[in-house]
Amino acid sequence: MASAALLAATAGCGEQRGGDAPAAAEPTGQTAEQETGQETGQGAGTATGVPLVVGHELHVGGVQVPGEWFTARGRGTHWVGLRADRTWWWGYDAEPQRIDGQIDQSVVISPGGGYTAHVLTEPGNRWRLVGADTEWAGEGFGAVDLPRGEMSPAPRAVAVTDDGLVVARGPRFQWLWRPLVDNATVDLAETAPGQVVIGSTDVGLVANEGRYDRTDGQQGAPYLAGLAEDGTLTRLGPVPTHDALEASDQWLAYVLPGTTGGEAWGPAELHVQRRDGSDQGVLTAPDGWRFDAADLQWETADELLAVLVSPDGDGALARCRPATETCERVDLPD
C-alpha cells in the first residue's frame, strides 16, 4: 500500500529546530469526551485521541493541518508526519514545524508522543542518530554517530520509548542509545544476542529472533518486549506472525502475513485477540472499503482507529471495538 511504502521513503529531515518555530500557539487540549474516545458531535467534526492522516489530510486534535500528507503518528496533539513532498514535520499541536536535513528512513515517536528519533544521512557513508522532544521549542537531546560504511537498507531508528531510550538498527548492527541517562550506546548484540527489535507498540517493543538484515514479524515467534537501560529485553508475551500489528493494554490487532504488499488494495479483515489469549475475533471493513494496514492506532485500550481506503483512493476513518467485533465510520471535519 502507498502509505506503508512511503514510511521508508527518502525524505528531507534532520534535527528539530526551535529557533524559527512559529509564535507559541495555545495547545489544543483534549476534552473529557475526546479522552474517552467518544464522538464530539456532528458538523464540527470528531476529534480523536491520536493524530492521523485520512485521504492525505492530517487531523490533529480535531483540527486539519495544512498541506497534503502521507502518514503521521503520535499521541494526543504531539506528532510526526511525512508530507507529500517527502519532507518530515513535527508538532505539539496543529502548527507543523519542519525537520531539517536528509534521512533515508522514517522518523519514530514514543508511544506517549513525548520524544522523536531518526537517523540523519551525512556525506561519506556517515550516519547520525538524532533525538528530540515534542514540546514547543523542539528541544534536541543530542546525537550520536552510528557505524560508518555503505549500508543497504540505510540504518534507521526503530523505536523510542517513553523513557527516551532509542533503538537504531542497520544490516550489521543494533544499538541502544541512552541520551537522557548518560548519552552512551549499548551494543544489543551483547545484551540481547540473536534478538531483533522490529517495531514498537503502545505497550512495548516488537522483537523476533533472527538476523538484523532479514528479520520481520511474518515468520518465527515474534513477541512483545520491555527494554531496560542496560540493553536487556524482557519478554512480555507472544504475538501472532503478521504483516502489521498494533498492541494495547488489552488487545492485539494484526494483519495476517502475506496480506499486504504489491498491488494489494488492502485487507478487508483485521484479526484481533486478547493479549492474554482469552478471546479472539475478526473486524470487517464497512461495505466498499478496505483497511489501510499501515494506519492502525489504538485510541483507548479497547477502541481501535483504522483508516479506510476505497478502490478509487478515497479515505475514511473507522472506530472499531474488538469486544463486539464492530467498526463504525467516524465523521471528520470538512
Protein Blocks (a to p, Z undefined) as FASTA:
>chain_A
ZZlmmmmgccddddddfklgccddddddddfklmnopaebehjopadfbdcdeehiacee
hiacedjdfbdcdehjbccdddfkopacddfbfbdcddedjdfbdcdddfkopaccdddd
dehiiacdddddfbfnopaebjadddedddddddddfbdcfkopacdddfkbccdddfkl
nopacdfklmmghiacfbdcfkbccddeddfklpcfkgcjdddddddfkopacdfbdcdd
dfbdcddfkbccdddehkggcjbfbdfbdcdddfklpaccdddddehiacdfklccdfbl
mbccdddddfkopacdddddfklopacdddddZZ
